[in-house]
Amino acid sequence: MLEPIIYERKLTLQEFISRSEQAGISLLFNQASTGRISGITYFINDFKIKGQALGNRFKWA
């Protein structure tokens, strides 16, 4: 599911979003008032989890 996508190198953001959606994973990017992305949340079916809760590989860098 998400792990193989995370390990792929040199994916553009659009490719990452597209591959995640193809795997049934929806993404929510948390945007600060400055416009900067400050985090990411993953949705799979009715399950929701923040990237930071999954570990460093899944956090927004």
C-alpha positions, -999 to 999 in steps of 0.1 A, spaced: 0 0 0 17 32 11 51 19 21 61 10 -15 50 44 -27 70 61 1 102 43 -9 100 52 -46 126 78 -54 122 110 -74 84 110 -75 69 144 -81 42 155 -57 15 149 -83 29 114 -90 28 107 -52 -8 119 -50 -18 99 -80 -2 67 -69 -17 70 -34 -51 75 -48 -47 45 -71 -38 25 -40 -71 37 -23 -53 62 0 -67 97 2 -44 125 13 -51 157 32 -23 184 32 -25 206 63 -17 242 52 -6 269 77 -19 304 74 14 313 57 6 290 29 33 265 38 23 228 41 28 218 77 17 182 77 -1 154 60 -30 131 70 -37 97 53 -72 83 49 -78 46 40 -115 37 40 -128 50 73 -94 51 90 -75 84 94 -40 89 107 -15 118 107 19 112 91 37 121 123 19 92 141 32 68 114 69 78 118 94 100 101 91 83 66 54 93 65 57 129 78 56 159 55 92 172 52 
